[in-house]
């Protein structure tokens, strides 16, 4: 009888435990025995295999023995990643990373942040989409997600979970080698016109919200991309400045560089004092002006060097070869600049007008036009000086509050946008207007065309 009572008690306890309800969902902990895996390759090597093949898609043979390892740096727990597992080659100071397409939701319960994993490359396929390398399963000549039922054949978890140390870097230093790595950028703030918006909850946010971030040191910008399915899409973005740690990657179409947060725990914008540019603000009414004081559309120049005879300065701040260059498109002549394939990082180039005397006029208004192509970040600004003597470092420059074109990431465009009207009424004497480009090869290398400089006055 005693034995029967013990059995009944055990059954009752099992029943009671099974009926306890909880709303707490925690990461599923599966006991893992550290696998005996011989790593004989690395992420960079498999990237090179694709590059050397000269094929759009490279598939590893089913008898290939290549095995790579990496550390998980993405998490879909907050809904900001979807079926895209991103790993880098080390938990600190990574040199490269790669994206693995997996048909698994809530993958953070299995491949959690910081987890070391091994990838068996045999039978997998890889594609390079404009610097965004992806590994997956070949289906009808496309690299798709590895089916959930096959994941354990290719991805093996280690017992090792490391504290991922974000790589400290500036926006100017970022390049294609950093795609797929976990980075930290300091001294950032959202651009003024982004304040008041949510991360991705505006009516115009279809799949992702893209918000422009600016680094204080040099006013270079980048994009924070947030999924409209993320848990924090409706949170208001901060009007302060600070630091964030995020995955550096490219957008869905691989057209532009973006930062993607795993969640808001790595987002620390708490510094009250912003670093907004000290724009030149002239207290005057903006008018159309009745007199043309200066105009240049570059139509008469035959070659770039002709600018010098017209009094323009076209210079590279680091004495490199790349400067603004004459470009003709559809019969229109403009001055064009791009860091792409320049071999220069950073590339800082200045295009400066001749002296424009404003002593005999009032209510002066500046306008010009820009267009951006192959856009992967805004690196063009406008400045004014009254004491430029040929040396940009010795002059005093005041930044102008102008609109700069934002273009597509994968093609040229034909349409220009206006800078908007900028008052110069508070300036006297000889004035110089400068267009400054600050980008870098393999980094932010947007192509700009600049045209139709005009100053009107009364």
ABEGO torsion letter per residue (X at the ends): XAAAAAAAAAAAAAAAAAABBBABBBBBBBBBBBBBBBBABBAAAAAAAAAAAGBABBBBBAABABBBBBBBABBAAAGABBGBBBBBABABGBABBBBBBBBBBGAAAABBBGBBBBBBABGBBBBBBGGBBBBBBBBGGBBBBBBAAAAAAABBBBABBBBBBBBBBBAAABBAAABGBBBBBBGBBBBAAABGBBAAABAABAABBBBBBBBAAAGBBBBBBBBAABAAAABBBBABBEBBBBBBBBBAAGABBBBBBABAAABBBABABBABBBBBBBBBBBBAEABBABBBAGAABABAAAAAAAGBBBBBAAGBABBBBBBBBGGBBBBBBBABGAGBOBBBBBBBBBBBBAAABBGBBBBBBBBBBGBAEBABBBBBBAABAGBAAABBBBBBBBBBBBBBAABBBABBBBAEBBBAAABBEBBBBBBBBBBBBGBBABBBBBBGBBBBBX
